[in-house]
């Protein structure tokens, strides 16, 4: 038994680590553990962002698939896009929409 009450309360394994890695081992280990934790948190945040993007892309795909497979929705979309109030680039305007067409 030593005269140092602090060293008397440290396990032999801890003393072996201190002897092998030096007195700064706890600081280095803590720094490393904090860096690993920060990297994990950053990775989880990135994963959440990717999941949100995937969900949005899936929703957009479902909407587009619905438009392309339902003739009435497709006609409404095309008329809305190319119609007088539509957002068609270049200003192209359809002169006739289904509401103006008597027979299909």
Secondary structure by P-SEA (a helix, b strand, c coil): cccccccccccaaaaaaaaacccaaaaaaaaaaaaaaaaaaaaaaaaaaaaaaaaaaaaaaaaaaaaaacaaaaaaaaaaaccccccccccccccccccccccc
